[in-house]
Protein backbone atom coordinates (compact mmCIF):
# COMPACT_ATOMS: atom_id res chain seq x y z
CA UNK A 1 0.00 0.00 0.00
CA UNK A 2 1.46 3.34 -1.04
CA UNK A 3 2.16 5.86 1.64
CA UNK A 4 0.37 9.20 1.38
CA UNK A 5 2.54 10.76 4.09
CA UNK A 6 3.73 14.24 3.27
CA UNK A 7 1.37 14.65 0.32
CA UNK A 8 0.37 18.32 0.15
CA UNK A 9 -3.31 18.83 -0.60
CA UNK A 10 -5.07 22.06 -1.50
CA UNK A 11 -8.62 21.68 -0.20
CA UNK A 12 -11.28 24.01 -1.61
CA UNK A 13 -14.30 23.74 0.65
CA UNK A 14 -16.53 26.60 1.82
CA UNK A 15 -18.34 24.78 4.63
CA UNK A 16 -16.28 24.98 7.84
CA UNK A 17 -17.59 21.73 9.29
CA UNK A 18 -17.01 19.78 6.05
CA UNK A 19 -13.55 21.30 5.79
CA UNK A 20 -12.71 20.34 9.36
CA UNK A 21 -13.81 16.75 8.76
CA UNK A 22 -11.90 16.50 5.48
CA UNK A 23 -8.75 18.01 7.02
CA UNK A 24 -8.74 15.57 9.93
CA UNK A 25 -9.37 12.58 7.63
CA UNK A 26 -6.52 13.61 5.33
CA UNK A 27 -4.16 14.46 8.20
CA UNK A 28 -4.83 11.02 9.71
CA UNK A 29 -3.30 9.65 6.51
CA UNK A 30 -0.25 11.87 7.01
CA UNK A 31 -1.20 14.43 4.37
CA UNK A 32 -0.57 18.16 4.75
CA UNK A 33 -3.68 20.20 4.02
CA UNK A 34 -4.05 23.83 3.02
CA UNK A 35 -7.65 24.95 2.98
CA UNK A 36 -9.21 27.57 0.75
CA UNK A 37 -12.74 28.69 1.66
CA UNK A 38 -13.79 29.59 -1.88
CA UNK A 39 -12.82 29.08 -5.50
CA UNK A 40 -11.08 32.39 -5.96
CA UNK A 41 -8.86 31.93 -2.92
CA UNK A 42 -8.02 28.38 -4.07
CA UNK A 43 -6.84 29.84 -7.38
CA UNK A 44 -4.85 32.57 -5.60
CA UNK A 45 -3.24 30.09 -3.20
CA UNK A 46 -2.23 27.89 -6.13
CA UNK A 47 -0.77 30.87 -8.00
CA UNK A 48 1.07 32.21 -4.96
CA UNK A 49 2.95 29.00 -4.22
CA UNK A 50 5.93 27.61 -6.06
CA UNK A 51 5.25 25.00 -8.76
CA UNK A 52 5.18 21.57 -7.16
CA UNK A 53 4.04 22.85 -3.75
CA UNK A 54 0.75 20.99 -4.02
CA UNK A 55 0.46 17.35 -5.09
CA UNK A 56 -3.31 17.29 -5.36
CA UNK A 57 -6.36 19.53 -5.29
CA UNK A 58 -9.66 18.49 -3.69
CA UNK A 59 -12.27 20.81 -5.14
CA UNK A 60 -15.80 21.19 -3.88
CA UNK A 61 -18.16 22.05 -6.74
CA UNK A 62 -20.51 24.43 -4.93
CA UNK A 63 -18.13 27.22 -3.96
CA UNK A 64 -18.72 30.95 -3.56
CA UNK A 65 -16.81 33.48 -5.71
CA UNK A 66 -15.91 30.91 -8.37
CA UNK A 67 -17.41 27.44 -8.42
CA UNK A 68 -15.30 24.31 -8.61
CA UNK A 69 -15.67 24.02 -12.40
CA UNK A 70 -14.59 27.62 -13.01
CA UNK A 71 -11.70 27.36 -10.58
CA UNK A 72 -10.47 24.14 -12.20
CA UNK A 73 -10.66 25.67 -15.69
CA UNK A 74 -8.70 28.70 -14.45
CA UNK A 75 -5.97 26.50 -12.93
CA UNK A 76 -5.79 24.34 -16.05
CA UNK A 77 -5.37 27.46 -18.22
CA UNK A 78 -2.66 29.31 -16.28
CA UNK A 79 -0.13 30.26 -18.95
CA UNK A 80 2.76 30.76 -16.53
CA UNK A 81 2.11 27.60 -14.53
CA UNK A 82 2.37 24.46 -16.66
CA UNK A 83 2.00 22.40 -13.47
CA UNK A 84 -1.61 23.64 -13.39
CA UNK A 85 -2.33 21.30 -16.30
CA UNK A 86 -0.71 18.34 -14.57
CA UNK A 87 -1.90 18.50 -10.98
CA UNK A 88 -4.60 15.95 -10.15
CA UNK A 89 -7.90 17.67 -9.34
CA UNK A 90 -10.63 15.66 -7.64
CA UNK A 91 -14.14 17.08 -7.55
CA UNK A 92 -16.16 16.71 -4.38
CA UNK A 93 -19.82 16.80 -5.24
CA UNK A 94 -23.03 16.37 -3.28
CA UNK A 95 -24.83 15.31 -6.47
CA UNK A 96 -22.75 12.65 -8.16
CA UNK A 97 -25.10 12.33 -11.11
CA UNK A 98 -24.03 11.81 -14.68
CA UNK A 99 -24.38 15.49 -15.51
CA UNK A 100 -21.91 16.39 -12.74
CA UNK A 101 -19.47 13.77 -13.94
CA UNK A 102 -19.62 15.12 -17.47
CA UNK A 103 -19.21 18.73 -16.31
CA UNK A 104 -16.31 17.78 -14.04
CA UNK A 105 -14.52 16.06 -16.92
CA UNK A 106 -15.21 19.00 -19.24
CA UNK A 107 -13.77 21.41 -16.67
CA UNK A 108 -10.56 19.37 -16.62
CA UNK A 109 -11.10 17.47 -13.38
CA UNK A 110 -9.51 14.03 -13.19
CA UNK A 111 -11.97 12.29 -10.92
CA UNK A 112 -14.78 13.03 -8.55
CA UNK A 113 -16.00 11.66 -5.26
CA UNK A 114 -19.46 12.00 -3.79
CA UNK A 115 -20.12 13.83 -0.56
CA UNK A 116 -20.30 12.87 2.23
CA UNK A 117 -16.78 11.63 1.55
CA UNK A 118 -16.09 7.91 1.76
CA UNK A 119 -12.51 7.95 3.05
CA UNK A 120 -11.49 4.57 1.66
CA UNK A 121 -12.76 5.49 -1.79
CA UNK A 122 -11.07 8.90 -1.65
CA UNK A 123 -7.77 7.28 -0.70
CA UNK A 124 -8.09 4.79 -3.58
CA UNK A 125 -8.70 7.66 -5.99
CA UNK A 126 -5.73 9.63 -4.62
CA UNK A 127 -3.47 6.59 -4.98
CA UNK A 128 -4.61 6.19 -8.55
CA UNK A 129 -3.94 9.81 -9.49
CA UNK A 130 -0.84 10.80 -7.56
CA UNK A 131 2.50 9.74 -8.92
CA UNK A 132 4.89 9.16 -6.08
CA UNK A 133 8.48 10.18 -6.69
Legacy VTK file of the C-alpha trace (Angstrom):
# vtk DataFile Version 3.0
C-alpha trace
ASCII
DATASET POLYDATA
POINTS 133 float
0.000 0.000 0.000
1.459 3.337 -1.039
2.157 5.862 1.639
0.374 9.198 1.376
2.539 10.764 4.086
3.726 14.245 3.275
1.368 14.653 0.319
0.372 18.318 0.149
-3.307 18.829 -0.597
-5.070 22.062 -1.501
-8.620 21.679 -0.198
-11.277 24.013 -1.609
-14.302 23.739 0.650
-16.525 26.598 1.820
-18.336 24.784 4.631
-16.284 24.980 7.842
-17.589 21.728 9.293
-17.015 19.783 6.053
-13.553 21.295 5.785
-12.713 20.341 9.358
-13.813 16.748 8.762
-11.896 16.498 5.480
-8.754 18.007 7.021
-8.744 15.568 9.926
-9.369 12.577 7.630
-6.519 13.606 5.333
-4.162 14.456 8.197
-4.833 11.022 9.711
-3.301 9.649 6.508
-0.252 11.866 7.009
-1.199 14.432 4.373
-0.569 18.157 4.751
-3.680 20.200 4.016
-4.046 23.834 3.020
-7.647 24.947 2.979
-9.214 27.569 0.751
-12.743 28.693 1.661
-13.793 29.589 -1.882
-12.819 29.079 -5.497
-11.076 32.395 -5.957
-8.855 31.929 -2.924
-8.016 28.375 -4.067
-6.837 29.837 -7.378
-4.854 32.572 -5.600
-3.236 30.088 -3.202
-2.234 27.892 -6.126
-0.772 30.870 -8.003
1.071 32.208 -4.960
2.949 28.996 -4.219
5.929 27.611 -6.063
5.254 24.999 -8.765
5.182 21.568 -7.163
4.042 22.846 -3.749
0.747 20.986 -4.017
0.464 17.345 -5.088
-3.309 17.294 -5.361
-6.364 19.534 -5.295
-9.660 18.493 -3.692
-12.265 20.812 -5.137
-15.798 21.191 -3.878
-18.160 22.050 -6.743
-20.509 24.428 -4.932
-18.127 27.220 -3.959
-18.724 30.954 -3.564
-16.815 33.477 -5.712
-15.909 30.913 -8.373
-17.412 27.437 -8.419
-15.297 24.305 -8.614
-15.671 24.018 -12.396
-14.594 27.624 -13.006
-11.697 27.358 -10.581
-10.471 24.136 -12.202
-10.656 25.674 -15.690
-8.698 28.696 -14.454
-5.965 26.500 -12.925
-5.794 24.337 -16.053
-5.373 27.456 -18.221
-2.659 29.306 -16.283
-0.133 30.261 -18.949
2.761 30.765 -16.529
2.106 27.596 -14.530
2.371 24.458 -16.661
1.995 22.405 -13.473
-1.610 23.636 -13.390
-2.335 21.304 -16.299
-0.707 18.344 -14.569
-1.898 18.502 -10.981
-4.597 15.949 -10.146
-7.897 17.670 -9.337
-10.631 15.659 -7.641
-14.143 17.083 -7.547
-16.164 16.713 -4.376
-19.825 16.796 -5.236
-23.034 16.375 -3.278
-24.828 15.309 -6.467
-22.751 12.648 -8.156
-25.101 12.329 -11.108
-24.035 11.806 -14.682
-24.375 15.486 -15.510
-21.914 16.387 -12.735
-19.468 13.773 -13.939
-19.617 15.121 -17.472
-19.209 18.726 -16.305
-16.313 17.779 -14.035
-14.521 16.059 -16.924
-15.207 19.005 -19.242
-13.772 21.414 -16.670
-10.561 19.369 -16.615
-11.096 17.468 -13.382
-9.515 14.030 -13.192
-11.973 12.286 -10.918
-14.779 13.031 -8.552
-15.995 11.657 -5.258
-19.458 12.005 -3.790
-20.120 13.826 -0.564
-20.301 12.869 2.232
-16.781 11.630 1.548
-16.094 7.907 1.759
-12.511 7.950 3.047
-11.485 4.569 1.658
-12.764 5.493 -1.785
-11.071 8.896 -1.651
-7.770 7.275 -0.699
-8.089 4.793 -3.577
-8.704 7.662 -5.992
-5.728 9.627 -4.618
-3.470 6.592 -4.979
-4.611 6.189 -8.552
-3.940 9.809 -9.494
-0.840 10.799 -7.565
2.496 9.741 -8.916
4.894 9.163 -6.082
8.476 10.177 -6.691
LINES 1 134
133 0 1 2 3 4 5 6 7 8 9 10 11 12 13 14 15 16 17 18 19 20 21 22 23 24 25 26 27 28 29 30 31 32 33 34 35 36 37 38 39 40 41 42 43 44 45 46 47 48 49 50 51 52 53 54 55 56 57 58 59 60 61 62 63 64 65 66 67 68 69 70 71 72 73 74 75 76 77 78 79 80 81 82 83 84 85 86 87 88 89 90 91 92 93 94 95 96 97 98 99 100 101 102 103 104 105 106 107 108 109 110 111 112 113 114 115 116 117 118 119 120 121 122 123 124 125 126 127 128 129 130 131 132
